[in-house]
């Protein structure tokens, strides 16, 4: 059953055509994507504002929009505290990590790890990132396809092909410039989709105040959970500390985001892009949380899951669009376009970053080893475009299989937390210390990943406690508006025990931890073990720090490898040492004279 009419189709098709047209425009304008610098780095000529929108759009996928609205519907507003972690983390990313990458101006962020530690570390981190993004792309494409099926009745196959082909097309032909500009356009649509939900609910409620009052009466306005217990799902401590590690793993050292920041004209502009991203990201975060409260107001007396209309509350937002937006011409189309845009922006960003990593970390080194010469800039553009197209096709293929992946599907989402923390620790050891070495940090990375995967995927885990919902106002004769086959991704960090297996009375303590601590523990373990193993191996002369020196005599440190405060301190130390030597020589000469 669908309320999608001709106006809605017109809105959706127009938006998809505009996205494709942007790719064509940048293929035919400027340098016409003939060089790798233009294709993958937008000629390093972008201004801060479009990049700031792209940073937000890459971070907020369709899975995020649907999941955050479900969060406030089921668990309340405590999740909004995570925005404090964004405020704390932004200056760390802008003034500590970003200057290091900006001085290098490399296409792949993992080239830094080779310069700092060695080739093995670069390959380990690059492979982890590639697997992480390839798996996630399929999920990001699968979620909006199901949202479209819920609203329009169009099959998942048609939806996946439509989104995947359009996204692959403009990413491949238009390069980074097309991706950045479409992200700006799609960011506006994401806001429009969220606000369409809020406005429609406010009209039916008679104002925003009534929505807020109902949320308060139901106990959903929760901002005061300060418990130090790490097993509590959301607290100020888990949201701020866990949010900081997640934010820095994405905005500080992730190829997808750093590649965008390096496309800005200068370092100051790139730092401005990060600061502009902060209010944009927080605004969408708060708006999406409030949209969940707006949806709760509408279904406060008849929860759709209890009523049997949907299987998961991830489907609440599409169902709300079906139930309420049919009376407004084109509004359903605008909502679906917002969900589409969230996925288009994330997938196109992933395609572009994977293409860059494949070229810089795999193709170029292999070419140099085989032919004993370096690939020219003009000869690398075609392989980049081919890889972008291939990754788009892989994304479509994974989306088709996502519905039957089961645990693997959940693993592909959890991998962001379990991989992000250890990788952040590797970069932190690189930019923040001079004693960490490749062998020690590799040991730390492997142990950190193993531990994170264990606590992330191990189980069984206790089901989360949701806030109360009601079915008192439901009609007994219910017409299902969403196809029975529709099933969005469940809450991967707090999946419930299967109904046919008795729930255990006791859960292993680590399995009871809030999912926000997974990345924190992975980060901490990798950091401690990586640094400790480095010092131990150095003590027994089994590893060294030769990579940080520019000369074979190990006298001149490459200061650009370290965060600005440490770099300045090293320069001052070396300068003082040189002055001491000169003063000693002068004093010796005077004595001898």
C-alpha positions in Angstrom: 0.0 0.0 0.0 1.6 3.3 -1.0 0.9 7.0 -0.9 3.6 7.8 -3.4 2.1 9.7 -6.3 3.3 11.5 -9.5 4.5 14.6 -7.6 6.6 12.4 -5.3 8.2 10.6 -8.3 8.8 13.9 -10.0 10.7 15.2 -6.9 12.8 12.1 -6.5 13.7 11.7 -10.2 14.6 15.4 -10.4 17.0 15.1 -7.5 18.7 12.1 -8.9 19.1 13.8 -12.3 20.6 16.9 -10.6 23.2 14.7 -8.8 24.1 13.0 -12.1 24.2 16.4 -13.9 26.7 17.7 -11.3 29.1 14.8 -12.2 28.7 15.5 -15.9 29.4 19.3 -15.4 32.7 18.6 -13.5 33.7 16.1 -16.1 33.4 18.7 -18.9 34.7 21.8 -17.0 38.0 22.9 -15.5 40.8 20.4 -16.1 38.2 17.7 -17.1 39.5 15.3 -14.5 42.7 14.6 -16.5 45.0 14.5 -13.5 45.0 12.6 -10.3 45.3 15.8 -8.3 42.1 17.1 -9.8 40.2 13.8 -9.8 41.0 12.7 -6.2 42.0 16.0 -4.5 39.8 18.5 -6.4 43.0 20.4 -7.4 43.4 21.3 -3.7 41.3 24.4 -4.6 38.1 24.0 -2.6 36.8 26.6 -0.1 35.9 25.7 3.5 32.1 25.8 3.4 31.4 23.1 0.8 33.9 20.8 2.4 32.3 21.3 5.8 29.0 20.2 4.4 30.7 17.2 2.8 32.3 16.2 6.1 28.9 16.1 7.7 27.2 14.3 4.8 29.9 11.6 4.8 29.5 11.0 8.5 25.6 11.0 8.6 24.4 8.1 6.5 20.9 6.8 6.0 21.5 4.2 8.6 22.4 7.1 11.0 19.3 9.1 10.2 17.0 6.2 10.7 18.9 4.9 13.8 19.1 8.2 15.6 15.4 8.9 15.3 14.7 5.4 16.6 17.1 6.1 19.5 15.0 9.0 20.9 11.8 7.0 20.3 13.0 3.9 22.2 15.6 5.2 24.7 15.1 9.0 25.0 17.3 12.0 24.4 20.4 11.1 26.4 22.3 10.4 23.1 22.4 14.2 22.5 25.2 14.5 25.0 27.5 13.0 22.3 27.6 16.4 20.7 29.8 17.6 23.6 32.4 15.2 22.5 32.3 16.7 19.0 33.1 20.2 20.5 36.0 18.8 22.5 37.4 16.7 19.7 37.3 19.3 16.9 40.3 21.4 18.1 42.3 18.2 18.6 41.6 17.1 15.0 42.1 20.6 13.6 45.3 21.7 15.4 47.1 18.4 16.2 46.3 15.8 13.5 45.4 17.9 10.5 48.6 20.0 10.3 50.7 16.8 10.1 48.7 15.5 7.1 48.5 18.9 5.5 52.3 19.3 5.4 52.6 16.0 3.6 49.8 16.7 1.1 49.6 13.0 0.2 46.6 11.5 -1.5 46.5 8.5 0.9 46.6 9.3 4.6 48.3 5.9 5.2 51.4 7.1 3.4 52.2 8.9 6.6 52.4 5.6 8.4 55.0 4.4 5.9 57.1 7.5 6.5 56.7 7.2 10.3 57.0 3.5 10.8 57.5 1.6 7.5 55.7 -0.2 4.7 54.3 -3.0 6.8 52.4 -0.6 9.0 51.0 1.3 6.0 49.7 -1.9 4.4 48.1 -3.2 7.6 46.2 0.0 8.3 45.3 0.4 4.6 43.9 -3.1 4.4 41.9 -2.7 7.6 40.4 0.6 6.2 39.5 -0.9 2.8 37.7 -3.9 4.3 35.9 -1.6 6.7 34.6 0.7 4.0 33.8 -2.0 1.4 31.5 -3.8 3.8 29.9 -0.7 5.2 29.0 0.7 1.7 26.7 -2.2 1.1 24.8 -1.5 4.3 24.5 2.2 3.6 23.0 1.4 0.2 20.7 -1.4 1.6 19.0 0.8 4.2 17.6 3.5 2.0 16.5 0.9 -0.6 14.3 -0.6 2.1 13.0 2.8 3.1 12.0 3.4 -0.5 10.3 0.0 -0.7 8.4 0.9 2.5 7.1 4.2 1.1 6.6 3.5 -2.6 6.3 -0.3 -3.0 9.2 -0.3 -5.4 11.3 -3.5 -5.1 14.6 -3.4 -3.3 16.3 -4.5 -6.6 15.1 -1.4 -8.4 15.9 0.9 -5.5 19.5 -0.5 -5.0 20.2 -0.2 -8.7 18.9 3.3 -8.9 20.9 4.7 -6.0 24.0 2.6 -6.8 24.2 3.5 -10.5 23.6 7.2 -10.0 26.1 7.4 -7.2 28.7 5.4 -9.1 28.1 7.5 -12.2 28.8 10.9 -10.8 31.6 9.7 -8.5 33.4 8.1 -11.4 33.0 10.8 -14.1 33.1 13.9 -11.9 35.8 13.1 -9.3 36.2 14.7 -6.0 34.7 18.1 -7.1 31.5 16.4 -8.1 31.4 14.4 -4.8 31.9 17.6 -2.7 29.3 19.7 -4.5 26.7 16.9 -4.6 27.3 16.5 -0.9 26.3 20.1 -0.3 23.1 19.6 -2.4 22.4 16.4 -0.6 23.0 17.9 2.8 20.2 20.4 2.2 17.9 17.5 1.2 18.8 15.6 4.4 17.8 18.5 6.5 14.6 18.8 4.4 13.7 15.2 4.9 14.2 15.4 8.7 12.3 18.7 9.0 9.4 17.4 6.9 8.9 14.8 9.6 9.0 17.4 12.4 6.8 19.9 10.6 4.1 17.3 9.7 4.0 16.0 13.3 3.9 19.5 14.7 0.9 20.3 12.5 -0.9 17.3 13.7 0.1 18.0 17.4 -0.8 21.7 17.2 2.7 22.8 17.8 6.2 21.7 18.9 5.4 22.3 22.6 2.8 19.5 22.7 5.4 17.1 21.2 7.9 18.1 23.9 5.3 17.7 26.7 4.3 14.2 25.6 8.0 13.3 25.4 8.5 14.6 29.0 5.4 12.8 30.3 6.7 9.5 28.8 10.2 9.9 30.4 12.0 10.5 27.1 13.6 13.7 28.1 16.7 12.3 29.8 19.8 14.3 30.2 21.1 13.4 33.7 22.6 9.9 33.5 26.0 10.4 35.3 26.5 6.8 36.4 30.2 5.6 36.3 29.0 2.1 35.5 30.4 1.2 32.1 27.6 -1.3 31.5 24.9 1.4 31.4 24.1 2.0 27.7 24.4 5.8 27.6 26.0 8.0 30.3 27.8 11.3 30.1 31.1 9.4 30.5 30.5 6.9 27.7 29.0 9.4 25.3 31.8 12.0 25.8 34.8 9.7 26.0 33.4 7.1 23.5 32.2 9.9 21.2 35.7 11.5 21.3 37.4 8.3 20.1 34.8 7.8 17.4 34.9 11.4 16.2 38.7 11.5 16.1 38.9 8.1 14.4 36.7 9.5 11.7 37.6 13.2 11.4 41.2 13.0 12.6 42.8 10.0 10.8 40.2 8.5 8.5 41.0 8.6 4.8 37.5 9.6 3.8 37.5 12.8 5.8 41.1 13.7 5.6 41.0 13.5 1.9 38.2 16.1 1.9 40.2 18.4 4.2 43.3 18.2 2.0 41.2 19.4 -1.0 41.0 22.9 0.7 43.3 25.6 -0.5 45.3 26.0 2.7 45.6 24.7 6.2 43.7 27.6 7.8 40.8 26.9 5.4 40.9 23.2 6.2 40.7 24.0 9.9 37.8 26.4 9.2 36.0 23.5 7.4 36.3 21.4 10.5 34.9 24.2 12.7 32.0 24.9 10.2 31.2 21.2 10.2 30.6 21.2 14.0 27.4 23.3 14.0 26.1 21.7 10.9 26.7 18.2 12.3 25.2 19.1 15.7 22.2 20.7 14.1 21.3 17.6 12.1 22.0 15.4 15.2 19.6 17.4 17.4 17.0 17.6 14.6 17.1 13.9 14.0 16.7 13.2 17.7 13.7 15.5 17.9 12.2 13.8 14.8 12.1 10.6 16.9 10.1 12.5 19.6 7.8 13.8 16.9 7.3 10.3 15.6 6.6 9.0 19.1 3.9 11.7 19.6 2.1 10.3 16.5 2.4 6.7 17.6 2.2 7.3 21.4 -1.1 5.3 21.7 -0.3 2.6 19.1 3.2 1.5 18.7 3.6 0.0 15.2 5.8 -2.9 16.4 3.3 -4.0 19.1 0.6 -3.5 16.5 2.4 -5.9 14.1 2.8 -3.3 11.3 6.6 -3.4 11.2 9.2 -5.8 12.5 11.8 -3.2 13.7 11.6 0.3 14.9 14.3 1.2 12.4 11.3 1.3 10.1 9.5 4.0 12.1 10.5 7.0 10.0 9.5 5.4 6.6 6.2 4.2 8.1 5.5 7.7 9.5 6.0 9.1 6.0 3.5 6.6 4.6 0.9 7.4 7.2 1.2 11.2 7.3 2.7 12.7 4.1 0.4 11.4 1.5 -1.9 14.5 1.8 0.9 16.9 0.9 2.0 16.7 -2.9 5.7 15.9 -3.3 6.4 15.7 0.5 6.9 12.0 0.5 9.2 12.4 -2.5 11.2 15.0 -0.5 11.5 12.7 2.5 12.7 9.8 0.4 15.1 12.1 -1.4 16.6 13.0 2.0 17.1 9.4 2.9 18.6 8.8 -0.6 20.9 11.8 -0.2 22.2 10.5 3.1 23.3 7.3 1.4 24.5 8.9 -1.9 26.8 11.2 0.0 28.3 8.4 2.2 28.7 5.9 -0.6 30.3 8.5 -3.0 32.7 9.5 -0.3 33.6 5.9 0.3 34.1 5.2 -3.4 36.4 8.2 -3.8 38.5 7.4 -0.7 38.8 3.7 -1.6 39.9 4.7 -5.1 42.6 6.9 -3.7 43.8 4.3 -1.2 43.9 1.6 -3.9 45.9 3.8 -6.3 48.4 5.1 -3.7 48.8 2.0 -1.5 48.5 -0.8 -3.9 48.7 0.1 -7.6 51.6 2.6 -7.5 53.9 0.5 -5.3 53.2 -2.6 -7.4 53.9 -0.6 -10.7 57.2 0.7 -9.3 58.2 -2.8 -8.2 57.3 -4.4 -11.5 58.5 -1.7 -14.0 61.2 -0.1 -11.7 59.8 3.4 -12.3 57.2 5.7 -10.9 53.8 6.2 -12.5 53.2 9.7 -13.9 50.3 11.8 -12.7 48.6 11.7 -16.1 48.8 7.9 -16.3 47.2 7.4 -12.9 43.8 9.1 -13.6 42.4 6.2 -15.7 43.2 3.6 -13.1 41.6 5.8 -10.4 38.4 6.1 -12.5 38.3 2.4 -13.1 38.7 1.6 -9.4 35.9 4.1 -8.5 33.6 2.3 -11.0 34.6 -1.1 -9.7 34.0 -0.1 -6.1 30.6 1.2 -7.0 29.7 -2.1 -8.6 31.0 -4.0 -5.5 28.8 -1.7 -3.4 25.7 -2.6 -5.4 26.6 -6.3 -5.2 27.0 -6.2 -1.4 23.7 -4.4 -1.0 21.9 -7.2 -2.9 23.4 -9.8 -0.5 23.0 -7.7 2.7 19.6 -9.0 3.5 20.8 -12.6 3.9 24.2 -11.8 5.6 22.9 -12.2 9.2 25.8 -11.9 11.6 28.1 -10.7 8.8 25.8 -7.8 8.2 26.0 -6.8 11.8 29.8 -7.3 11.8 30.2 -4.9 8.9 28.6 -2.2 11.1 30.3 -3.0 14.3 33.7 -2.9 12.5 33.6 0.9 12.6 34.0 0.8 16.4 36.4 -2.1 16.6 38.7 -0.9 13.8 38.5 2.8 14.4 39.9 2.8 18.0 43.0 0.8 17.3 43.8 2.7 14.1 43.4 6.0 16.0 45.9 4.7 18.5 48.4 3.8 15.8 48.3 7.4 14.4 48.4 8.8 17.9 51.6 6.9 18.7 53.0 8.1 15.4 52.4 11.8 15.7 52.7 12.0 19.5 55.8 10.0 20.4 59.4 9.6 19.1 60.0 6.2 20.8 57.2 4.1 19.1 58.5 1.9 16.4 57.0 -0.3 13.7 57.3 -3.7 15.3 56.0 -2.6 18.7 53.0 -0.7 17.2 52.2 -3.6 14.9 52.0 -5.8 18.0 49.7 -3.3 19.7 47.5 -3.0 16.6 47.0 -6.7 16.2 46.2 -7.2 19.9 43.9 -4.1 19.9 42.0 -5.4 16.9 41.7 -8.9 18.3 40.4 -7.6 21.6 38.0 -5.2 20.0 36.6 -7.9 17.7 36.2 -10.2 20.7 34.1 -7.8 22.8 32.3 -6.4 19.8 31.2 -9.7 18.3 31.3 -12.0 21.3 28.1 -12.9 23.1 25.5 -13.4 24.1 24.8 -9.8 25.1 22.0 -8.6 27.3 19.1 -6.9 25.5 18.8 -3.2 26.1 16.0 -1.9 28.3 13.6 0.4 26.2 11.2 3.0 27.5 7.6 2.0 27.7 5.3 2.1 24.6 1.6 1.5 24.3 -0.8 -0.3 22.0 -4.0 0.8 23.7 -5.1 2.9 20.8 -4.5 0.3 18.1 -7.4 -1.0 16.0 -7.8 -4.8 16.1 -8.3 -5.0 12.3 -4.9 -3.9 11.2 -3.7 -3.3 7.6 0.0 -3.7 7.1 1.4 -0.8 5.1 4.9 -2.2 4.9 5.9 -5.3 3.0 6.5 -8.2 5.4 9.9 -8.8 3.8 11.1 -5.3 4.9 13.6 -5.6 7.7 16.2 -2.9 8.3 19.4 -3.4 10.2 18.8 -4.1 13.9 20.7 -2.4 16.7 24.0 -4.1 16.1 25.6 -3.3 19.4 22.6 -4.4 21.5 21.0 -7.3 19.6 18.6 -9.3 21.6 18.9 -13.0 22.3 17.0 -15.1 19.7 13.5 -16.1 20.8 14.2 -19.9 20.5 17.2 -19.7 22.9 16.6 -19.2 26.6 18.3 -16.0 27.8 21.2 -16.8 30.2 20.8 -15.4 33.7 24.4 -14.1 33.8 26.3 -12.4 31.1 30.1 -12.1 30.9 31.1 -8.7 32.2 32.8 -7.5 29.0 29.7 -8.5 26.9 27.6 -6.2 29.2 29.7 -3.1 28.4 28.1 -0.3 26.5 29.0 -0.4 22.8 30.5 3.1 23.2 33.4 1.6 25.2 34.4 -0.8 22.4 36.5 1.8 20.5 37.8 3.3 23.7 39.2 -0.1 25.0 40.6 -0.9 21.6 42.3 2.5 21.5 43.7 2.2 25.0 45.0 -1.3 24.6 46.7 -0.6 21.3 48.2 2.6 22.7 49.6 1.0 25.9 50.8 -2.2 24.3 52.2 -0.5 21.2 54.2 2.0 23.2 55.3 -0.6 25.8 56.3 -3.2 23.2 58.2 -0.5 21.3 60.3 0.4 24.4 60.9 -3.2 25.2 62.0 -4.1 21.7 64.2 -1.1 21.6 65.8 -2.1 24.9 66.7 -5.5 23.5 67.9 -3.9 20.2 65.1 -5.7 18.2 63.6 -2.5 16.8 64.6 1.1 16.2 63.3 4.5 15.2 65.4 5.0 12.1 62.3 6.1 10.2 62.0 9.4 12.0 65.4 10.6 10.8 66.2 12.3 7.5 69.9 11.1 7.5 71.6 7.8 7.9 73.6 9.1 10.9 70.3 9.8 12.7 71.1 13.4 13.5 68.3 15.2 11.7 64.8 14.4 12.8 61.9 14.8 10.3 59.9 17.3 12.4 56.9 17.2 10.0 56.0 13.7 11.3 54.9 15.0 14.7 52.1 17.2 16.1 53.0 20.9 16.2 53.7 21.1 20.0 56.1 18.1 19.9 57.6 19.3 16.6 58.4 22.7 18.1 59.9 21.1 21.2 62.1 18.8 19.1 63.3 21.8 17.1 64.1 23.8 20.2 65.9 20.9 21.8 68.1 20.3 18.7 68.7 24.1 18.3 69.8 24.3 22.0 72.1 21.2 21.4 73.7 22.9 18.5 74.2 26.1 20.4 75.7 24.2 23.3 78.1 22.5 20.9 79.1 25.9 19.4 79.6 27.4 22.8 81.7 24.5 23.9 83.8 24.8 20.8 84.3 28.5 21.3 85.2 28.0 25.0 87.7 25.2 24.0 89.3 27.5 21.4 89.7 30.3 23.9 91.4 28.0 26.4 93.7 26.6 23.9 94.5 30.1 22.6 
